[in-house]
Structure formats: structure tokens, C-alpha cells
Amino acid sequence: RAQLMPVQVLFFGATAVITGKRRVEVDLPADTKARDVFDRLIADHPRLAAHKLHLSVNQQYATGDEILNDGDEIAIFTAVSGG
């Protein structure tokens, strides 16, 4: 059986409102990409798909292609407008 690794997922702004959470821990198999977690969260919370979402891994903007490591922190947040 594949070894699972814990990854923290943080929600900010509208994503926290939609999920009802600020943080969850998910156990993932090795070689999981950030996009896989993102897709899983949208499947679990379909209302997220209505927003333009961004992703970060360990506080760095992410494309989704990043391979996650044990203990990584993912954040999902809506687009931030600046002026």
C-alpha cells in the first residue's frame, strides 16, 4: 500500500466562506501534483469553480505542476485586486 503524506491546505477570503474552513489536512500519495489537490477540492466544493482561484505552495505562487512533498502547505485564494 502506498505511503501517504500529510499536506496542509489553507483557505482565504471567499474560499474559506465556501468551504466553511480555514485549514484542512489531506493525506496524499507521493508524486501528487498541486493541481490534483486543487481539482479534488473543487470536486468536494463545486461552488469554488465559480471563482477565479489562485494556488500557492509554501507561500510561492504555483502553476499546479509542482510535485508536493510531505508537510507542504498549499493555499487557495481568490484573485486579489489592487489599485
VOVOMI-815832 format. One record per residue: residue number from 1; y negated, x negated, z negated of N, C-alpha, C in turn; residue in three letters; chain. Coordinates in nm, 3 decimals. Layout:
N
<atom n="NUM" n_c2="Y" n_c1="X" n_c3="Z" ca_c2="Y" ca_c1="X" ca_c3="Z" c_c2="Y" c_c1="X" c_c3="Z" res="ALA" chain="A"/>
...
***
This chain:
83
<atom n="1" n_c2="0.119" n_c1="-0.084" n_c3="0.000" ca_c2="0.000" ca_c1="0.000" ca_c3="0.000" c_c2="-0.124" c_c1="-0.088" c_c3="0.000" res="ARG" chain="A"/>
<atom n="2" n_c2="-0.222" n_c1="-0.049" n_c3="0.078" ca_c2="-0.344" ca_c1="-0.129" ca_c3="0.092" c_c2="-0.423" c_c1="-0.132" c_c3="-0.038" res="ALA" chain="A"/>
<atom n="3" n_c2="-0.478" n_c1="-0.247" n_c3="-0.067" ca_c2="-0.564" ca_c1="-0.264" ca_c3="-0.184" c_c2="-0.699" c_c1="-0.198" c_c3="-0.156" res="GLN" chain="A"/>
<atom n="4" n_c2="-0.747" n_c1="-0.118" n_c3="-0.250" ca_c2="-0.877" ca_c1="-0.055" ca_c3="-0.235" c_c2="-0.982" c_c1="-0.132" c_c3="-0.313" res="LEU" chain="A"/>
<atom n="5" n_c2="-1.105" n_c1="-0.128" n_c3="-0.263" ca_c2="-1.216" ca_c1="-0.196" ca_c3="-0.331" c_c2="-1.325" c_c1="-0.094" c_c3="-0.361" res="MET" chain="A"/>
<atom n="6" n_c2="-1.388" n_c1="-0.105" n_c3="-0.478" ca_c2="-1.495" ca_c1="-0.012" ca_c3="-0.512" c_c2="-1.627" c_c1="-0.052" c_c3="-0.446" res="PRO" chain="A"/>
<atom n="7" n_c2="-1.698" n_c1="0.046" n_c3="-0.392" ca_c2="-1.830" ca_c1="0.025" ca_c3="-0.335" c_c2="-1.921" c_c1="0.134" c_c3="-0.392" res="VAL" chain="A"/>
<atom n="8" n_c2="-2.040" n_c1="0.094" n_c3="-0.434" ca_c2="-2.139" ca_c1="0.189" ca_c3="-0.486" c_c2="-2.219" c_c1="0.247" c_c3="-0.371" res="GLN" chain="A"/>
<atom n="9" n_c2="-2.241" n_c1="0.377" n_c3="-0.372" ca_c2="-2.326" ca_c1="0.442" ca_c3="-0.273" c_c2="-2.441" c_c1="0.508" c_c3="-0.349" res="VAL" chain="A"/>
<atom n="10" n_c2="-2.563" n_c1="0.472" n_c3="-0.310" ca_c2="-2.683" ca_c1="0.526" ca_c3="-0.374" c_c2="-2.751" c_c1="0.622" c_c3="-0.278" res="LEU" chain="A"/>
<atom n="11" n_c2="-2.806" n_c1="0.730" n_c3="-0.335" ca_c2="-2.877" ca_c1="0.831" ca_c3="-0.256" c_c2="-3.021" c_c1="0.837" c_c3="-0.303" res="PHE" chain="A"/>
<atom n="12" n_c2="-3.114" n_c1="0.847" n_c3="-0.208" ca_c2="-3.256" ca_c1="0.854" ca_c3="-0.240" c_c2="-3.319" c_c1="0.972" c_c3="-0.169" res="PHE" chain="A"/>
<atom n="13" n_c2="-3.424" n_c1="1.029" n_c3="-0.228" ca_c2="-3.501" ca_c1="1.135" ca_c3="-0.163" c_c2="-3.414" c_c1="1.255" c_c3="-0.131" res="GLY" chain="A"/>
<atom n="14" n_c2="-3.430" n_c1="1.304" n_c3="-0.008" ca_c2="-3.358" ca_c1="1.424" ca_c3="0.035" c_c2="-3.207" c_c1="1.407" c_c3="0.026" res="ALA" chain="A"/>
<atom n="15" n_c2="-3.157" n_c1="1.286" n_c3="0.043" ca_c2="-3.011" ca_c1="1.268" ca_c3="0.038" c_c2="-2.958" c_c1="1.294" c_c3="-0.102" res="THR" chain="A"/>
<atom n="16" n_c2="-3.037" n_c1="1.259" n_c3="-0.204" ca_c2="-2.996" ca_c1="1.287" ca_c3="-0.343" c_c2="-2.998" c_c1="1.436" c_c3="-0.370" res="ALA" chain="A"/>
<atom n="17" n_c2="-3.097" n_c1="1.506" n_c3="-0.312" ca_c2="-3.105" ca_c1="1.651" ca_c3="-0.330" c_c2="-2.984" c_c1="1.719" c_c3="-0.265" res="VAL" chain="A"/>
<atom n="18" n_c2="-2.951" n_c1="1.677" n_c3="-0.143" ca_c2="-2.841" ca_c1="1.739" ca_c3="-0.069" c_c2="-2.707" c_c1="1.714" c_c3="-0.137" res="ILE" chain="A"/>
<atom n="19" n_c2="-2.683" n_c1="1.590" n_c3="-0.181" ca_c2="-2.554" ca_c1="1.557" ca_c3="-0.240" c_c2="-2.546" c_c1="1.598" c_c3="-0.387" res="THR" chain="A"/>
<atom n="20" n_c2="-2.663" n_c1="1.619" n_c3="-0.449" ca_c2="-2.665" ca_c1="1.650" ca_c3="-0.591" c_c2="-2.635" c_c1="1.530" c_c3="-0.678" res="GLY" chain="A"/>
<atom n="21" n_c2="-2.641" n_c1="1.411" n_c3="-0.618" ca_c2="-2.608" ca_c1="1.288" ca_c3="-0.691" c_c2="-2.704" c_c1="1.179" c_c3="-0.654" res="LYS" chain="A"/>
<atom n="22" n_c2="-2.718" n_c1="1.083" n_c3="-0.741" ca_c2="-2.796" ca_c1="0.963" ca_c3="-0.711" c_c2="-2.704" c_c1="0.846" c_c3="-0.679" res="ARG" chain="A"/>
<atom n="23" n_c2="-2.580" n_c1="0.851" n_c3="-0.728" ca_c2="-2.487" ca_c1="0.739" ca_c3="-0.712" c_c2="-2.345" c_c1="0.791" c_c3="-0.716" res="ARG" chain="A"/>
<atom n="24" n_c2="-2.262" n_c1="0.738" n_c3="-0.628" ca_c2="-2.118" ca_c1="0.763" ca_c3="-0.635" c_c2="-2.047" c_c1="0.631" c_c3="-0.610" res="VAL" chain="A"/>
<atom n="25" n_c2="-1.926" n_c1="0.621" n_c3="-0.661" ca_c2="-1.844" ca_c1="0.505" ca_c3="-0.630" c_c2="-1.730" c_c1="0.553" c_c3="-0.541" res="GLU" chain="A"/>
<atom n="26" n_c2="-1.709" n_c1="0.484" n_c3="-0.430" ca_c2="-1.599" ca_c1="0.518" ca_c3="-0.341" c_c2="-1.506" c_c1="0.398" c_c3="-0.332" res="VAL" chain="A"/>
<atom n="27" n_c2="-1.378" n_c1="0.427" n_c3="-0.326" ca_c2="-1.277" ca_c1="0.322" ca_c3="-0.311" c_c2="-1.238" c_c1="0.316" c_c3="-0.164" res="ASP" chain="A"/>
<atom n="28" n_c2="-1.251" n_c1="0.198" n_c3="-0.106" ca_c2="-1.231" ca_c1="0.180" ca_c3="0.037" c_c2="-1.130" c_c1="0.071" c_c3="0.065" res="LEU" chain="A"/>
<atom n="29" n_c2="-1.057" n_c1="0.084" n_c3="0.177" ca_c2="-0.970" ca_c1="-0.026" ca_c3="0.217" c_c2="-1.052" c_c1="-0.144" c_c3="0.269" res="PRO" chain="A"/>
<atom n="30" n_c2="-0.995" n_c1="-0.261" n_c3="0.263" ca_c2="-1.061" ca_c1="-0.380" ca_c3="0.319" c_c2="-1.092" c_c1="-0.356" c_c3="0.466" res="ALA" chain="A"/>
<atom n="31" n_c2="-1.191" n_c1="-0.426" n_c3="0.517" ca_c2="-1.233" ca_c1="-0.417" ca_c3="0.657" c_c2="-1.298" c_c1="-0.284" c_c3="0.693" res="ASP" chain="A"/>
<atom n="32" n_c2="-1.344" n_c1="-0.209" n_c3="0.592" ca_c2="-1.418" ca_c1="-0.086" ca_c3="0.619" c_c2="-1.560" c_c1="-0.123" c_c3="0.660" res="THR" chain="A"/>
<atom n="33" n_c2="-1.611" n_c1="-0.056" n_c3="0.764" ca_c2="-1.748" ca_c1="-0.080" ca_c3="0.807" c_c2="-1.841" c_c1="0.018" c_c3="0.736" res="LYS" chain="A"/>
<atom n="34" n_c2="-1.966" n_c1="-0.021" n_c3="0.723" ca_c2="-2.066" ca_c1="0.064" ca_c3="0.658" c_c2="-2.073" c_c1="0.200" c_c3="0.727" res="ALA" chain="A"/>
<atom n="35" n_c2="-2.062" n_c1="0.202" n_c3="0.859" ca_c2="-2.068" ca_c1="0.327" ca_c3="0.935" c_c2="-1.956" c_c1="0.423" c_c3="0.893" res="ARG" chain="A"/>
<atom n="36" n_c2="-1.838" n_c1="0.369" n_c3="0.858" ca_c2="-1.727" ca_c1="0.454" ca_c3="0.817" c_c2="-1.762" c_c1="0.532" c_c3="0.690" res="ASP" chain="A"/>
<atom n="37" n_c2="-1.830" n_c1="0.467" n_c3="0.597" ca_c2="-1.871" ca_c1="0.533" ca_c3="0.474" c_c2="-1.976" c_c1="0.639" c_c3="0.507" res="VAL" chain="A"/>
<atom n="38" n_c2="-2.070" n_c1="0.603" n_c3="0.590" ca_c2="-2.177" ca_c1="0.692" ca_c3="0.635" c_c2="-2.116" c_c1="0.819" c_c3="0.697" res="PHE" chain="A"/>
<atom n="39" n_c2="-2.021" n_c1="0.801" n_c3="0.789" ca_c2="-1.957" ca_c1="0.914" ca_c3="0.856" c_c2="-1.881" c_c1="1.002" c_c3="0.756" res="ASP" chain="A"/>
<atom n="40" n_c2="-1.815" n_c1="0.939" n_c3="0.662" ca_c2="-1.740" ca_c1="1.013" ca_c3="0.559" c_c2="-1.834" c_c1="1.097" c_c3="0.473" res="ARG" chain="A"/>
<atom n="41" n_c2="-1.948" n_c1="1.040" n_c3="0.437" ca_c2="-2.044" ca_c1="1.113" ca_c3="0.355" c_c2="-2.104" c_c1="1.232" c_c3="0.431" res="LEU" chain="A"/>
<atom n="42" n_c2="-2.129" n_c1="1.214" n_c3="0.560" ca_c2="-2.180" ca_c1="1.325" ca_c3="0.641" c_c2="-2.073" c_c1="1.433" c_c3="0.654" res="ILE" chain="A"/>
<atom n="43" n_c2="-1.948" n_c1="1.395" n_c3="0.666" ca_c2="-1.840" ca_c1="1.494" ca_c3="0.671" c_c2="-1.832" c_c1="1.571" c_c3="0.539" res="ALA" chain="A"/>
<atom n="44" n_c2="-1.852" n_c1="1.501" n_c3="0.427" ca_c2="-1.848" ca_c1="1.565" ca_c3="0.296" c_c2="-1.971" c_c1="1.650" c_c3="0.268" res="ASP" chain="A"/>
<atom n="45" n_c2="-2.084" n_c1="1.612" n_c3="0.326" ca_c2="-2.213" ca_c1="1.679" ca_c3="0.303" c_c2="-2.280" c_c1="1.704" c_c3="0.438" res="HIS" chain="A"/>
<atom n="46" n_c2="-2.235" n_c1="1.805" n_c3="0.513" ca_c2="-2.283" ca_c1="1.826" ca_c3="0.651" c_c2="-2.435" c_c1="1.842" c_c3="0.662" res="PRO" chain="A"/>
<atom n="47" n_c2="-2.501" n_c1="1.887" n_c3="0.557" ca_c2="-2.647" ca_c1="1.903" ca_c3="0.564" c_c2="-2.718" c_c1="1.769" c_c3="0.582" res="ARG" chain="A"/>
<atom n="48" n_c2="-2.652" n_c1="1.659" n_c3="0.550" ca_c2="-2.713" ca_c1="1.527" ca_c3="0.573" c_c2="-2.740" c_c1="1.504" c_c3="0.721" res="LEU" chain="A"/>
<atom n="49" n_c2="-2.657" n_c1="1.562" n_c3="0.806" ca_c2="-2.669" ca_c1="1.539" ca_c3="0.950" c_c2="-2.800" c_c1="1.593" c_c3="1.007" res="ALA" chain="A"/>
<atom n="50" n_c2="-2.867" n_c1="1.681" n_c3="0.933" ca_c2="-2.994" ca_c1="1.739" ca_c3="0.981" c_c2="-3.111" c_c1="1.642" c_c3="0.964" res="ALA" chain="A"/>
<atom n="51" n_c2="-3.088" n_c1="1.531" n_c3="0.896" ca_c2="-3.195" ca_c1="1.436" ca_c3="0.867" c_c2="-3.175" c_c1="1.307" c_c3="0.946" res="HIS" chain="A"/>
<atom n="52" n_c2="-3.285" n_c1="1.239" n_c3="0.973" ca_c2="-3.277" ca_c1="1.104" ca_c3="1.030" c_c2="-3.253" c_c1="1.010" c_c3="0.914" res="LYS" chain="A"/>
<atom n="53" n_c2="-3.133" n_c1="0.955" n_c3="0.909" ca_c2="-3.092" ca_c1="0.875" ca_c3="0.793" c_c2="-3.091" c_c1="0.727" c_c3="0.825" res="LEU" chain="A"/>
<atom n="54" n_c2="-3.115" n_c1="0.650" n_c3="0.722" ca_c2="-3.105" ca_c1="0.505" ca_c3="0.731" c_c2="-3.003" c_c1="0.458" c_c3="0.628" res="HIS" chain="A"/>
<atom n="55" n_c2="-2.958" n_c1="0.339" n_c3="0.651" ca_c2="-2.849" ca_c1="0.281" ca_c3="0.573" c_c2="-2.888" c_c1="0.140" c_c3="0.536" res="LEU" chain="A"/>
<atom n="56" n_c2="-2.856" n_c1="0.102" n_c3="0.414" ca_c2="-2.872" ca_c1="-0.039" ca_c3="0.377" c_c2="-2.746" c_c1="-0.084" c_c3="0.305" res="SER" chain="A"/>
<atom n="57" n_c2="-2.718" n_c1="-0.212" n_c3="0.317" ca_c2="-2.607" ca_c1="-0.275" ca_c3="0.246" c_c2="-2.667" c_c1="-0.388" c_c3="0.164" res="VAL" chain="A"/>
<atom n="58" n_c2="-2.649" n_c1="-0.381" n_c3="0.034" ca_c2="-2.703" ca_c1="-0.482" ca_c3="-0.057" c_c2="-2.853" c_c1="-0.504" c_c3="-0.034" res="ASN" chain="A"/>
<atom n="59" n_c2="-2.925" n_c1="-0.392" n_c3="-0.022" ca_c2="-3.070" ca_c1="-0.389" ca_c3="-0.010" c_c2="-3.123" c_c1="-0.452" c_c3="0.119" res="GLN" chain="A"/>
<atom n="60" n_c2="-3.039" n_c1="-0.458" n_c3="0.222" ca_c2="-3.081" ca_c1="-0.503" ca_c3="0.354" c_c2="-3.052" c_c1="-0.391" c_c3="0.453" res="GLN" chain="A"/>
<atom n="61" n_c2="-3.151" n_c1="-0.361" n_c3="0.540" ca_c2="-3.126" ca_c1="-0.259" ca_c3="0.642" c_c2="-2.998" c_c1="-0.292" c_c3="0.716" res="TYR" chain="A"/>
<atom n="62" n_c2="-2.920" n_c1="-0.189" n_c3="0.746" ca_c2="-2.789" ca_c1="-0.209" ca_c3="0.807" c_c2="-2.777" c_c1="-0.131" c_c3="0.937" res="ALA" chain="A"/>
<atom n="63" n_c2="-2.697" n_c1="-0.183" n_c3="1.028" ca_c2="-2.671" ca_c1="-0.116" ca_c3="1.155" c_c2="-2.550" c_c1="-0.025" c_c3="1.146" res="THR" chain="A"/>
<atom n="64" n_c2="-2.466" n_c1="-0.047" n_c3="1.047" ca_c2="-2.341" ca_c1="0.027" ca_c3="1.034" c_c2="-2.221" c_c1="-0.056" c_c3="1.072" res="GLY" chain="A"/>
<atom n="65" n_c2="-2.245" n_c1="-0.169" n_c3="1.139" ca_c2="-2.135" ca_c1="-0.255" ca_c3="1.183" c_c2="-2.091" c_c1="-0.354" c_c3="1.076" res="ASP" chain="A"/>
<atom n="66" n_c2="-2.163" n_c1="-0.358" n_c3="0.964" ca_c2="-2.132" ca_c1="-0.454" ca_c3="0.859" c_c2="-1.996" c_c1="-0.422" c_c3="0.796" res="GLU" chain="A"/>
<atom n="67" n_c2="-1.916" n_c1="-0.525" n_c3="0.777" ca_c2="-1.789" ca_c1="-0.511" ca_c3="0.706" c_c2="-1.823" c_c1="-0.516" c_c3="0.556" res="ILE" chain="A"/>
<atom n="68" n_c2="-1.774" n_c1="-0.418" n_c3="0.482" ca_c2="-1.806" ca_c1="-0.410" ca_c3="0.340" c_c2="-1.712" c_c1="-0.498" c_c3="0.259" res="LEU" chain="A"/>
<atom n="69" n_c2="-1.766" n_c1="-0.545" n_c3="0.147" ca_c2="-1.689" ca_c1="-0.628" ca_c3="0.055" c_c2="-1.684" c_c1="-0.561" c_c3="-0.082" res="ASN" chain="A"/>
<atom n="70" n_c2="-1.588" n_c1="-0.601" n_c3="-0.161" ca_c2="-1.570" ca_c1="-0.549" ca_c3="-0.296" c_c2="-1.702" c_c1="-0.558" c_c3="-0.372" res="ASP" chain="A"/>
<atom n="71" n_c2="-1.746" n_c1="-0.446" n_c3="-0.428" ca_c2="-1.866" ca_c1="-0.446" ca_c3="-0.509" c_c2="-1.996" c_c1="-0.430" c_c3="-0.434" res="GLY" chain="A"/>
<atom n="72" n_c2="-1.992" n_c1="-0.416" n_c3="-0.302" ca_c2="-2.115" ca_c1="-0.397" ca_c3="-0.226" c_c2="-2.185" c_c1="-0.268" c_c3="-0.268" res="ASP" chain="A"/>
<atom n="73" n_c2="-2.313" n_c1="-0.263" n_c3="-0.240" ca_c2="-2.393" ca_c1="-0.145" ca_c3="-0.270" c_c2="-2.452" c_c1="-0.094" c_c3="-0.139" res="GLU" chain="A"/>
<atom n="74" n_c2="-2.426" n_c1="0.032" n_c3="-0.111" ca_c2="-2.479" ca_c1="0.097" ca_c3="0.008" c_c2="-2.583" c_c1="0.197" c_c3="-0.038" res="ILE" chain="A"/>
<atom n="75" n_c2="-2.694" n_c1="0.205" n_c3="0.035" ca_c2="-2.793" ca_c1="0.308" ca_c3="0.007" c_c2="-2.812" c_c1="0.391" c_c3="0.132" res="ALA" chain="A"/>
<atom n="76" n_c2="-2.825" n_c1="0.521" n_c3="0.112" ca_c2="-2.850" ca_c1="0.614" ca_c3="0.223" c_c2="-2.979" c_c1="0.687" c_c3="0.190" res="ILE" chain="A"/>
<atom n="77" n_c2="-3.073" n_c1="0.684" n_c3="0.284" ca_c2="-3.203" ca_c1="0.742" ca_c3="0.258" c_c2="-3.262" c_c1="0.796" c_c3="0.387" res="PHE" chain="A"/>
<atom n="78" n_c2="-3.359" n_c1="0.886" n_c3="0.372" ca_c2="-3.424" ca_c1="0.944" ca_c3="0.489" c_c2="-3.534" c_c1="0.849" c_c3="0.537" res="THR" chain="A"/>
<atom n="79" n_c2="-3.575" n_c1="0.870" n_c3="0.660" ca_c2="-3.682" ca_c1="0.788" ca_c3="0.718" c_c2="-3.805" c_c1="0.797" c_c3="0.630" res="ALA" chain="A"/>
<atom n="80" n_c2="-3.868" n_c1="0.683" n_c3="0.609" ca_c2="-3.987" ca_c1="0.677" ca_c3="0.527" c_c2="-4.106" c_c1="0.664" c_c3="0.621" res="VAL" chain="A"/>
<atom n="81" n_c2="-4.202" n_c1="0.755" n_c3="0.609" ca_c2="-4.318" ca_c1="0.746" ca_c3="0.697" c_c2="-4.427" c_c1="0.667" c_c3="0.628" res="SER" chain="A"/>
<atom n="82" n_c2="-4.494" n_c1="0.586" n_c3="0.704" ca_c2="-4.602" ca_c1="0.504" ca_c3="0.649" c_c2="-4.731" c_c1="0.536" c_c3="0.722" res="GLY" chain="A"/>
<atom n="83" n_c2="-4.842" n_c1="0.484" n_c3="0.668" ca_c2="-4.967" ca_c1="0.516" ca_c3="0.732" c_c2="-5.061" c_c1="0.404" c_c3="0.737" res="GLY" chain="A"/>
***
